[in-house]
Amino acid sequence: MRQHRSLMARIAAGPILGLMAVLLACSPQQGGSEAPASGRPSIVSLAPSVTEMLFAIGAGEQVVGRTSACDYPEEAAQVRVTGAFGRPSLEMLASIHPDLAIDVDLADEKMGERIESLGIRRESLSCKTPEEIPAALRRLGKLAGRERRADSLATAIEEGLERYRRMARKKHTRPGVYLEIWDDPYWTGGKGSYTSALIECAGGRNIGDVVDKEYFEISQEWVIRQDPEVIACMYMARETSAASDLMKRPGWQHLRAVKSGRVYDGFDNSLFLRPGPRVLEGVAGMHRLLYPEGDGGR
């Protein structure tokens, strides 16, 4: 049996179309290991989402520490690791002593207090839904001294999300989606989760919304009762494809998604599970799964 890692760590640090030109123009900068020469604040990122946003707004040179889960963009690999996601090394933080340590709102508050006890200013960003990402980018822009770049990116994302919302409002029916985050045990997103909001923005209906929890464990029988029209697997199988394994589960051959061949895998799941500047790529990818004949977001 594969080792089951913390669900929240997987969601925030997932490994898993193109952004509009204004986003592509925001090329990442080199990450730093020393205090930035620009005079702007040095920053330790305590979450993969934060790292992505910092590089996207042009603040890569200010990042002097990151988590071991921060795998995007490639330039982030040049930044020293200051601990695992959710478990930063206080000794390393004390040694680096950045101007700012920035996390996300699912962070351990007690750990946050310990960071502050080192005399390091800590800030937390809220980005639980796609709609919150522009505000998080603008706030990060102010903290990092990169307001113009952050505002341009935030505006582009707002406009892109609104286009998908308009398309979604035109749909008379929305296909039910089962997004399987993990299969040992089975986990999915419920009402109020980031994945649910992304599915809704793309024009779908998250079958997990019948449960008032962000993320929860389920049974095979529960999925059969919900009978989704689309299934997306957010992990990789060990030997065969996750989709082919899923379709062999007892009773699942009768699901609408299986009978119509709408079971998908092989994603860069960070596009679907990690809030950040690539949100439009995630929404676009989900939209294509739901409406393969579709309009491409235009």
N, C-alpha and C positions, 0 to 999 in steps of 0.2 A: 504493500500500500504506500502510495506516495505521501510524503510528509505534508501535512495540512498547515499551511502558514496562516498567520493572522489575516482575516478577511479584509479589515480596513487597510492594512498595509498593502495588500494586493490591489485594492481598489485605487488607492492613491498612488501606487508605484507601478502599475501595470506595464509590461514590456512593450505591446499592442498597445473633386478630390483635391486636388490642389487648391490652395488658398488663392484668393483673388490677388491681383498684381500688387496692391498696396501692402499686403501681408508678406508676399515674397520679397518685396523690396527691403523688408526689415531683416537684413542678413545678420546673423549672430556675430558678436564680437568675441575675441579671445577671453577666456576666463583667467583670473589672476590668482596669485598666491601671496602677493604682498599688497599693502595698502595702495589704492588707486592713485595715480599721479594727477588725476583730474581735480582733486580736491573734494570730490563727491564722497559720500559715506561708503566705507567698506561694509560688506554684507556677508553673513553666513546664511545660506538657505537651508531650512529645516524640512523641506518637502520638495518632491519632484515637480509639482505644479508651480511652486515658487521659482525654482530654477529655470523652468521653461519660460516663464513670464519675464524674468529678469533679462535673460538673453534676448528675448523677442523685443524688448523695449530699448535695447542697446546698452544695457548695464552689465554685460558679461564681464568687463574688465574690473568691475567692483566686487564680483563674487569671489570671496577668499576662502570659502568652505561650503561643502555640500554633503548630502547624504549618499550612502553607497547605492541607493536606489535611483539616484538622479542620472538617467541614461540618455537624456535628450536636452539640447542638441549634442552633436559629437564633441563640440568644443568644451562641453562641461566636464569631459573626462580629464582635462588638464588641471582642473581645480582639485585641491586636496580634499580628501574625504574626512569628515569630522564626526562620523558615526553612522549608525543605521537609521532608517526612517523611524521616527518616534523614539529613538534611543541615542541622542547625540552624546558625544564624549564631553563631559564638563571640563575635563582636564585640557582637552584640545581647544575648547572654546575659550577657556581662561588664558591659554597660551597665545592664541591669535588675538583675542579681545577685539572683535569687530565693533564698528559703530552700531550695527544693527544685526539682530537675529530675527528672521522672518519665518513664521510657520503658517499653517492653515487651521481652520476652526475645529478640526477634529483632533487637534493635538492635545496631549496630556497637560492639563493645567498645572499640575504639581511640578512637572518637568519645567514648564514655563517659569514658574516661580523660582526654581533653582537656578535657571539661566539668569534671571533678573538679579538674583542674590550675588552674582559675579560682577555686577555693575554694568551689565550689557543691556541695552535697550531692546526690548522684544516687541514685535508687532505681529498681529495675527490677521490673516485675510480670510474673508468669507467668500467661497465660490462653490456652493453646493448645487447650483443649477447653472445651465448655460447663460441665463439672463444675468447672473451675478458676476460673470467674468469681466465684462467691461468696467464695472465699478472697481473690481479688484485691481485691474490693470492701471486705472487712473490713480488709485491710492498708492500703488507701488511706484508709479511714475513720480509722484510727489515725494515719497520717501527717498527715492534714489536720485532725485534731481533730473529726471528724464521725462518731464511732463509732456512735451510736444510729441515725442515718439509714442508715448503711452496713449495719449489722447487720440492720435491718428489711428492706432491699432484698435483701440476700443470702439471708435466710431465705425470702422470697417466691419467689426464683428457685429455690432448692433444692427447695421444695415443688412448684413448677411442673414442674421437670425430672423429679422423681420420678413425678409423674402420667403424664408421657409415657413414662417407662421402664416403668411398670406396663402401660400399653396395648401397648407394643412387645413385652413378654414374652408377651402373649396371642396374638400373631400367629403362625400356624403357618408361613407363608411370608412373606418380605419381598421387595418388588419391587426389582429391580436399578435403580440410579439412576446416570445419567451427568450430572454437573454440569460443564458447559463454562464454564470461567472466562474463557477468551479464545479467539479463533478465528484469530489471525494471528501466530504459529502456534497450533495447538490445545494447550490446557493444561487439566489437571484435577487434582483432589486425590487423593492416594494414602493408603496406610496411615499413620496417625498425624497426618493433617491435621485442621485444625479443621472443614473441610467434611465429612470422613468421619464425625467424631464427631457432628456435628449431624444428618446423615442417619440414623445409627444410632439416635440418641435419638428421632427422629421415626418410627422403625419401618421404615426402609428399609435397603438393602444397597448400599454404595458400590462400584461396579464397579472403581474405581481401587484398592481394597484389595489387589488381586493384585500390586501394585507396592509395594515397601517404601521409598517416598519420600514426603515430605509433598506436594510438588507437582512435576509433571513434564510434559514435552511428549509428545504422542501423535500417531499417524497416524489417518487415516480408517479404514484397514483394521483397526486395533486396536479401534476402537469397534464395527465390524461384527462382529468375532469375539466381543466381549463381549455383544452383542445386548441392550442395556438395555430395561427395560419403561417407564421414565420418563426423560425428558431435560429438563433445565432449563438455559437459557442465561443467563449472568450478565452480559451486555453488551448494548448496543443496536446494531443494524445501521445502516448509513449511510442507506439509502433505504427498504428494506422492513423487515419484522420479522425479527429474528434467527431465529425459529422457522421461518418460511417459507423463508428462505435455507438453513437446515440441512436441511430435508426434501428439497431439490433436489440434495443431494450424491450423486454416483454410488454406487449400491448401498445407500443409506440407506433407500430406500423399502421395503426388506424387513425393517427393524428392527421389533421388536415395538412400541416406543414410537411410531414413525411410523405403523404400520398401525392402531394403536388411537387415534391422535390425542392422545397424551399427551406432546406436546412443548410446552414453556412458555417464555415470555420476558416482558419488561416488568416485571421485579422492581425493588424498591429493593434492590440487591444488597448493601448494607452490612448488611442484616439476616441475610444468609447467610454473608458473608465476614468480617465484623468482630466479634470477640469484644467483648462489652460488656453493658450493662444491658438492652438490647433483645433479649437472646438468646431469651427465650420467644416473642417475635414471630417470630423466625426459625424456631424449632422448630415453632410452630403453622402457619406458612406452608408449610413442607415437609411437615408431616403432612397438610395439606389436599390437596397435590399427590398424595401417595401413596394417600390414602384419601378420595377426594372424597365418598364416601357417608357418611363417618366420624362420629366421636363428638365432634369439636371439642375434645378435651382435657379433657372433664368426666368 
